[in-house]
Amino acid sequence: MKKTIFFLLFVLFLVVSCNQAGKDTTVQKVVENPLSWSEDAVMYEVNVRQYTPEGTFNAFAEHLPRLKKLGVEILWFMPIHPIGIKNRKGTLGSYYSIRDYKAVNPEFGTLEDFKSLVNKAHEMGFKVLIDCVANHSSWDNVWITEHKDWYSQDSLGNVIPPVADWSDVADLNYDNADMRAAMLDALKYWVAEADIDGYRCDYAGGVPTDFWEQARSELDKIKPVFMLAEDQDHLDLLNNAFDCNYGWTFHHYMNEIYSGVKPVSVISEYFAQVDTTYPPGTYPLQFTTNHDENSWNGTVFERLGDAVKTFAVLSFTVPGMPLIYSGQEAGLNKRLEFFEKDEIDWSHDPAMGELYTKLIDLKKENPALWNGDAGSRIKFLETSVPEKIVAFTREKDKDMVLVIMNLSPAQVSSTVNITESGNYTDVFSGENVKLQAGSEMDFKPWEYFVYVKN
């Protein structure tokens, strides 16, 4: 009897063992995105020189509470390094003419001032990016005298600029391994020494992709970094090096729709292309202005006139990370001098700040509007006046945002084929409204509506 019981127990043991052997008992770990802080973030470009009368890191730090209230999370600082004197343009020169990649511009303060600013920003929940200018340096950078072979040269052995008009900078030679190593060392320095969280890389397409991929790999060993490429033409940069690039095409489309040069239909065409060409998880930076656009092509009021708010709303609700340039939240209405001191007027238009605060809250509260894979794709809706009215939804799980805009200077009546009838909240009025497919809507020139489904 005991043998029988033992035998039965032995058989039971074998059966259980076999069943367990056929199962995958490995605990599946959920790998958290180390850059999850970027998923619902809005970027803010900091022009230190023009931000305050002092034009210093310490003076800018006084604005951190205001920017925290505004709701931005990523602070991108234009180049913080010493500016070249030789062949300088203007009185103060271009931020993008770098004399020393591992030093701080004394006009802005000291290295300790910058590190203190980064620490304060981190304590308040911000992330900090700085500009990386890897394509070229100033003509009086120490590299050019000690390592002429680190620079591109003509047939006579003369160092040359990357573009003829960029006369204040000299083109770096990425065929030189020692120069690459020095540039990589400088990139690692600021992450390790100042604890920055990533880079906005100037003229990224002017530097070989394999360098950026090596840099990203090396930087991530120090800490996970966020990388933004000032580029749109080299999508291979997004494969392994960058998280985000510039939405130049969409920026130009907004200007051209306002001026009547492009039809409204280019918006859906653009995002169809983004959906099919961008590597998974990557996305464009969306903006109505930045330092280049403001200084060289005009203020948002010059380019977008009475539709400034309309296109601001559009840039925040389409896929991509929104950008706000210094002073834009105060209705910046002048072209800031690029090579001179030209302080921002912070008292101009507080209503713009209220609009951006509302838009940032909208983005954070609605995962459908988040960046990259954290958010959703855009779905365009049929309207009876497609040449003037654009309508789209973005939907993720139970969150749905509906945007309807009149992108014309005319008063328009149009039906909109709303795919989900029901109760919505008007984001800007706070009113509850009932919407259904085929309803006719009246629009004032450049009028927009943003609804969140209840």
C-alpha positions in Angstrom: 0.0 0.0 0.0 2.8 2.4 0.9 4.6 1.5 -2.4 1.4 2.3 -4.3 1.0 5.6 -2.5 4.7 6.5 -3.1 4.3 5.5 -6.8 1.2 7.7 -7.2 3.0 10.6 -5.5 6.0 10.1 -7.8 3.8 10.1 -10.9 2.0 13.3 -9.6 5.4 14.9 -9.1 6.4 14.1 -12.7 3.2 15.5 -14.1 3.5 18.7 -12.2 7.2 19.0 -13.2 6.4 18.5 -16.9 3.6 21.1 -16.8 5.9 23.6 -15.2 8.7 22.9 -17.7 6.3 23.7 -20.5 5.5 27.1 -19.0 7.6 30.3 -19.2 7.9 31.2 -15.5 10.2 34.2 -16.2 8.9 37.4 -14.6 8.2 39.9 -17.4 9.7 43.2 -16.4 8.1 46.4 -17.7 11.0 48.5 -18.9 10.3 52.2 -18.1 11.3 54.7 -20.7 14.2 56.7 -19.1 13.0 59.7 -21.1 9.4 59.4 -19.9 9.6 63.0 -18.7 9.7 64.1 -22.4 6.4 62.3 -23.3 4.1 65.2 -22.4 6.7 68.0 -22.3 6.8 71.4 -24.0 10.2 72.8 -24.9 11.2 76.4 -24.2 14.1 78.1 -26.0 16.1 80.4 -23.8 18.0 83.4 -25.3 20.1 84.4 -22.3 21.6 87.5 -23.9 18.2 89.1 -24.6 16.2 87.7 -21.7 17.1 90.3 -19.0 18.9 93.6 -18.8 21.9 91.8 -17.2 21.9 89.0 -19.8 23.2 86.4 -17.3 22.4 83.0 -16.0 21.7 84.4 -12.5 19.3 87.0 -13.9 17.5 84.3 -15.9 17.2 82.1 -12.9 14.7 84.7 -11.4 12.3 83.7 -14.2 12.2 80.0 -13.3 9.1 80.3 -11.1 7.3 82.1 -13.9 8.2 79.5 -16.4 7.2 76.8 -13.9 3.8 78.4 -13.7 3.6 78.6 -17.5 4.0 74.8 -17.5 7.1 74.3 -19.8 9.3 71.4 -18.8 12.3 71.4 -21.1 14.6 74.5 -21.2 16.8 74.6 -24.2 19.6 77.2 -23.8 21.1 78.7 -27.0 25.0 78.2 -27.0 26.5 79.1 -23.6 30.1 79.1 -24.7 32.6 81.9 -25.3 32.1 83.6 -28.7 34.8 84.1 -31.2 36.3 87.6 -31.8 38.1 87.0 -35.1 35.8 87.7 -38.0 33.0 88.4 -35.6 29.7 89.7 -36.9 28.3 92.7 -35.2 29.4 93.9 -31.7 28.7 90.8 -29.7 29.0 88.1 -32.3 27.0 85.0 -33.0 26.3 82.5 -30.2 27.1 79.8 -32.8 30.7 80.9 -33.3 32.3 78.8 -30.5 35.7 79.7 -29.2 35.9 77.1 -26.5 33.6 74.0 -26.3 34.4 73.4 -22.6 34.0 76.9 -21.2 31.2 79.4 -20.4 30.7 82.7 -22.1 31.9 85.2 -19.4 29.1 87.6 -20.5 26.6 85.1 -19.1 28.5 84.3 -15.9 30.7 81.5 -14.7 30.7 77.7 -14.9 29.5 77.7 -11.3 26.7 80.1 -12.1 25.6 77.7 -14.9 25.8 74.6 -12.7 23.8 76.4 -10.0 21.1 77.3 -12.6 20.9 73.7 -13.8 20.6 72.5 -10.1 17.8 75.1 -9.5 16.0 74.0 -12.6 16.2 70.4 -11.7 14.9 71.0 -8.2 11.9 72.7 -9.8 11.2 69.8 -12.2 12.8 71.2 -15.4 15.1 69.4 -17.7 17.9 71.3 -19.3 19.3 71.1 -22.9 22.1 73.2 -24.3 23.0 73.9 -27.9 25.8 71.7 -29.5 27.5 73.4 -32.4 29.5 70.5 -33.9 29.7 71.5 -37.5 32.0 74.6 -37.1 33.9 76.7 -34.6 35.1 80.3 -34.4 38.3 81.3 -36.3 40.1 81.9 -33.0 39.2 78.6 -31.3 42.4 77.0 -29.9 41.9 74.0 -32.2 42.5 76.0 -35.4 46.0 77.1 -34.4 47.1 73.8 -32.8 45.3 71.4 -35.2 44.7 72.9 -38.6 44.1 69.4 -39.9 40.9 69.3 -37.8 39.4 71.8 -40.3 38.2 71.6 -43.9 40.6 73.3 -46.3 40.6 74.3 -49.9 43.2 73.2 -52.5 45.6 75.9 -51.3 45.4 74.7 -47.7 43.3 77.5 -46.5 40.7 76.8 -43.8 37.2 77.4 -45.2 33.7 78.2 -43.7 31.0 75.6 -44.1 28.9 78.1 -46.2 30.3 81.2 -47.8 27.9 83.5 -45.9 29.0 82.0 -42.6 32.2 84.0 -42.6 32.5 84.1 -38.8 33.0 80.3 -38.5 35.4 77.6 -39.8 34.2 74.2 -41.0 35.3 71.2 -38.9 36.7 68.1 -40.7 35.0 64.9 -39.5 37.5 62.7 -41.5 39.9 63.5 -38.6 39.6 61.0 -35.8 41.3 63.2 -33.3 38.9 66.0 -33.9 36.0 63.6 -33.5 37.4 62.5 -30.2 37.8 66.1 -28.9 34.2 66.9 -29.9 32.9 63.8 -28.2 34.9 64.7 -25.1 33.3 68.1 -25.0 29.8 66.6 -25.4 30.4 64.2 -22.5 31.9 67.0 -20.4 28.7 69.0 -20.0 26.6 65.9 -19.2 29.1 64.7 -16.6 30.2 68.1 -15.2 27.0 70.2 -15.3 24.4 67.4 -15.3 22.5 68.6 -18.4 19.8 66.4 -19.8 20.6 66.5 -23.5 21.4 68.6 -26.5 19.8 70.6 -29.3 22.3 70.0 -32.1 22.8 72.9 -34.5 23.0 72.0 -38.2 22.9 68.3 -37.3 22.8 67.2 -40.9 26.2 68.9 -41.4 27.8 66.3 -39.2 28.1 62.6 -40.1 25.4 60.4 -38.7 27.9 57.8 -37.4 29.4 60.5 -35.2 26.0 61.4 -33.7 25.3 57.7 -33.1 28.6 57.2 -31.3 27.9 60.3 -29.3 24.4 59.2 -28.2 25.8 55.8 -27.2 28.6 57.4 -25.1 26.3 60.0 -23.5 23.7 57.5 -22.5 26.3 55.7 -20.5 26.6 58.8 -18.3 22.8 59.3 -18.1 19.9 58.9 -20.5 19.8 62.1 -22.7 17.3 63.7 -25.0 18.6 64.7 -28.4 17.0 67.2 -30.8 18.4 67.6 -34.3 18.1 70.9 -36.1 17.5 69.0 -39.3 14.6 67.6 -41.3 16.3 66.2 -44.4 18.3 63.3 -42.9 15.8 61.0 -41.3 18.6 58.4 -40.6 19.6 60.7 -37.7 16.5 59.5 -36.0 17.3 55.8 -36.2 19.8 55.7 -33.3 21.0 59.2 -32.5 18.1 61.6 -32.1 14.6 61.5 -30.5 13.2 64.5 -32.4 14.0 66.8 -35.3 12.8 70.1 -36.7 9.3 70.3 -38.3 10.5 72.9 -40.8 8.1 71.8 -43.5 5.0 72.2 -41.2 6.4 75.6 -40.0 6.6 76.8 -43.5 3.2 75.4 -44.4 1.6 77.5 -41.6 3.2 80.7 -43.0 2.2 79.8 -46.5 -1.4 78.9 -45.6 -1.7 82.3 -43.9 -0.4 84.1 -47.0 -2.6 82.0 -49.3 0.4 80.3 -51.1 -0.5 76.8 -49.9 -3.9 75.1 -49.5 -5.1 73.7 -46.2 -4.8 70.2 -47.6 -1.0 70.3 -47.2 -1.5 69.7 -43.5 -3.0 66.2 -43.9 -0.4 65.4 -46.6 2.4 66.4 -44.3 1.3 64.2 -41.4 0.7 61.3 -43.7 4.3 61.6 -44.7 5.4 61.8 -41.0 3.5 58.7 -40.2 5.2 56.7 -42.9 8.8 58.0 -42.8 9.6 58.8 -39.1 11.2 55.9 -37.2 8.9 54.6 -34.4 8.9 56.8 -31.3 10.4 59.8 -33.0 8.6 63.0 -33.9 9.1 66.6 -35.1 9.4 69.7 -33.0 6.5 72.1 -33.9 6.9 75.8 -33.7 5.6 79.1 -35.1 9.0 80.8 -34.4 12.5 80.3 -33.0 15.6 82.4 -32.8 16.4 82.1 -36.5 12.8 82.8 -37.7 12.4 85.7 -35.3 15.6 87.5 -36.2 15.8 86.8 -39.9 12.3 86.1 -41.3 10.1 88.2 -39.0 8.1 88.1 -35.9 5.0 85.8 -35.7 2.9 88.9 -36.1 4.7 89.8 -39.4 4.3 86.3 -40.7 1.0 85.2 -39.3 -0.8 88.4 -38.6 -4.2 88.1 -37.0 -3.9 84.3 -37.0 -1.1 84.1 -34.5 -3.2 82.4 -31.9 -4.8 80.1 -34.4 -1.5 78.7 -35.5 -0.2 78.5 -31.9 -3.2 76.3 -31.1 -2.5 74.2 -34.3 1.2 73.7 -33.4 0.1 72.4 -29.9 -2.6 70.0 -31.0 -0.9 68.3 -34.0 1.6 65.4 -33.4 5.0 66.6 -32.2 6.6 68.4 -29.3 5.6 72.1 -29.2 8.3 74.9 -28.8 7.9 78.3 -27.3 10.7 80.9 -28.0 11.8 83.4 -25.4 9.3 86.2 -25.2 6.7 84.5 -27.3 4.5 84.0 -24.2 4.6 87.9 -23.8 3.6 88.5 -27.4 7.1 89.3 -28.6 6.5 91.7 -31.5 10.0 92.7 -32.7 12.9 91.0 -34.4 15.6 90.6 -31.8 19.0 91.7 -33.0 21.2 88.6 -33.4 24.6 90.1 -32.9 23.7 92.9 -30.5 22.1 93.4 -27.2 18.3 93.7 -27.7 16.3 93.1 -24.6 12.8 91.4 -24.6 9.9 93.5 -23.6 8.0 91.3 -21.0 5.1 93.7 -20.6 3.7 93.5 -24.1 0.8 91.0 -24.1 0.0 88.9 -21.0 -2.9 87.3 -23.0 -0.4 85.2 -25.0 0.9 83.8 -21.7 -2.6 82.8 -20.7 -3.1 81.1 -24.1 0.1 79.1 -23.8 -0.7 78.1 -20.2 -4.1 76.8 -21.4 -2.4 74.9 -24.3 0.2 73.3 -22.0 -2.5 72.2 -19.6 -4.5 70.8 -22.4 -1.5 68.8 -23.6 -0.6 67.4 -20.2 -4.1 66.5 -19.3 -4.8 64.6 -22.5 -2.5 61.7 -23.4 -3.9 61.7 -26.9 -1.8 64.9 -27.4 1.4 63.5 -25.9 4.6 63.2 -27.9 5.6 60.2 -30.1 4.4 56.8 -29.2 3.0 58.1 -25.9 0.4 60.0 -27.8 -1.8 59.2 -30.8 -1.8 59.7 -34.6 -3.9 62.4 -36.2 -7.2 61.6 -38.0 -8.6 64.2 -40.3 -12.3 64.6 -40.7 -14.3 65.6 -43.8 -15.7 69.1 -44.0 -17.9 70.8 -46.6 -15.4 73.6 -47.1 -12.0 71.7 -47.1 -10.2 74.5 -48.7 -10.7 76.6 -45.6 -11.7 74.4 -42.7 -9.4 71.7 -41.1 -10.8 69.3 -38.6 -9.1 66.4 -36.9 -9.2 64.2 -33.9 -6.5 62.6 -31.7 -7.7 59.7 -29.6 -5.9 57.4 -27.1 -7.7 54.9 -25.0 -10.7 56.9 -23.6 -9.2 60.3 -24.3 -10.3 62.1 -27.4 -9.5 65.7 -28.5 -11.4 67.3 -31.4 -9.9 70.3 -33.2 -11.8 72.4 -35.8 -10.3 75.5 -37.4 -11.1 78.1 -40.0 -7.7 78.6 -41.7 -8.8 81.6 -43.8 -9.5 85.3 -43.5 -13.2 84.7 -44.5 -16.3 84.1 -42.5 -17.3 80.5 -43.3 -20.2 78.1 -42.6 -19.3 74.4 -42.9 -20.5 71.0 -41.9 -18.0 68.7 -40.2 -18.2 64.9 -40.3 -17.7 64.3 -36.6 -17.1 60.6 -36.2 -18.2 60.4 -32.6 -21.3 62.3 -31.7 -21.8 63.2 -28.1 -21.1 65.6 -25.3 -17.9 67.6 -25.4 -16.2 70.3 -23.3 -15.1 73.4 -25.1 -11.5 73.9 -23.9 -11.5 77.7 -24.1 -15.0 78.6 -23.0 -15.4 75.7 -20.5 -18.9 75.1 -21.8 -20.4 71.6 -22.4 -21.7 71.2 -25.9 -23.4 68.4 -27.9 -21.8 67.7 -31.2 -23.0 65.4 -34.0 -22.0 64.5 -37.5 -23.2 66.8 -40.2 -23.9 69.7 -37.9 -23.3 73.1 -39.6 -20.9 75.4 -37.8 -20.3 79.1 -38.4 -16.7 80.4 -38.2 -15.3 83.9 -37.9 -12.0 84.5 -39.7 -9.2 82.3 -38.3 -11.6 81.1 -35.6 -10.8 77.8 -33.8 -12.5 75.3 -31.5 -10.9 72.6 -29.4 -13.1 70.1 -27.7 -12.4 67.2 -25.3 -15.0 64.4 -25.3 -16.8 63.8 -22.0 
